[in-house]
Amino acid sequence: METLGERIQFLLKKNGLRARDLAKGVNLPETTISNIINNKFEPGVNKIKKIAEFFDVDLHWLITGHIYLGKTKRLFDPGEPTESGAEDDPLQDLLPYSDRFLEMVKKLDHEYQEIIFNILRSLNELIYRFHR
């Protein structure tokens, strides 16, 4: 989903709503919502914020299409230095999460599964490039 309009279309479909429902929910004219969806109008942050709140989604994702985890949110602790000064292998800490992660992904809608698998493919390509 490259554009704001595509992300809004995705959210409408996922929630079984129409543009009219969104327009009413965020108190904007239906033509404005239609123009946003069709990428004919680039709304300001206040309008996008209303839409994000309506769908209860992350504002950063709605604007950019990227998920921001922040600097402090981590899935695992990278490990403390050992007495020898070397750090523990942080990848070992991920292993217990892998089965649980896959089970959680299997329970998601197909659209979300596709997003996650695209992220994983991108990570795989990035890691491959670093190891060349």
N, C-alpha and C positions, 0 to 999 in steps of 0.2 A: 504494500500500500504506500505509494509514493506521495500522494497529496492529501491535504486536509479533507478534501471532498470525498476521496476514497475511504478514508478512515471513518468519516461520518456515515457514509453509505453502509460500511461494514457494521457499525454500531446499530444503525436502524434495522438492518436485516437480522442481526443477532437478537435484538429485542422485539422483533415482530412489529415494528412501528413504521409509520410513514413520515415524510417530511412535514406534513401538516401537524402531526402529533408533536414533533420536536419544536416547530414554530410556536405552537400554543404553550408548550412547557417552558420555553425560555423567553416568551413574550416578545417575539420578533416576527416581522411580516413573513408570510410563507414564501414570497418572492425572494427575500433576502436569504432564507435557508436554501432555496432552490439554487440561487446563484453561487452560494458557498459550495454546495454539493457538486455543482457543475464547473467549479473552479473559475467562475466568471467574476467573483468578488472575493477579495482577501480581507477578512474581518479583522478588527482590532482585538487586542488581548482580552478586553472585557467581554466581548461576544463569545470568543472561544472559551473563556473561563465559564460562562453560563452553560455552554454546551457540555463541557467536561463535567461540571457539577450535575447536570441533568442525567448524564449517563453514568456518573460515578466512576470516571476514569481519570488517569493521571494527566494533568494539563500538559506536561512536557511531552508525553507520548502523543497526545492529540495534535500538538503543534508540529512536532518533528518526526513522529513515527518511530522514535527510539526510546527505549526504556532506560531511565536514569536510576542507577542503584545508589549513587552517592558514594563518597569516600569511606564512610564509616560502616556501611552495611556489607557484611561478608558472610558467605556461606560457611566458611571454615576459618579457623585460626591458623595463620601461616606458620606457627610454631615458634618456640623460643629458642635462642641459641643454646647449643649444648655446651658442656664443659670444654670441648675441644674447639669451640667457636663456630662450628658448622651448624646450620639450621636443619631441623627435622624436615623430611620430605612432605610438603603440604599436600601433594596429590594423594598421598595415602589417606589423608583425612577425608577425601571426597568419596572414597569407595563405599562407605556405609550409606551414603546418600543416593547412589546410582540406582539401586532397585526401587527405592521409594520414589525417586524422581520419575522413573519410567512409568510406574503405576499411576502417578498423578497425571502425567501427560496423557496416558491412555484414556483417562476419564474426561478429558477436555473435548470441547467441540472441535470438529475437523479444522475449522479456520484457525483456532489457537494452536492446534497440533502443527499445522503447516508453518505458522510463524516461528514456533520453537525449533522445528527441524531446520528451517532456513537459517536461524541464528546458529545452530550447531554446525551446519555445513560451512557457514562463514568462519566460525572459530577453527574448524578443521583446516580450511584453506589457509588461514592466517598462521596456524602452527606449522603447517607444511612449509610455508614460505620461510619461516624463521629457521627451519632445520635444513635448508638447502645448503 
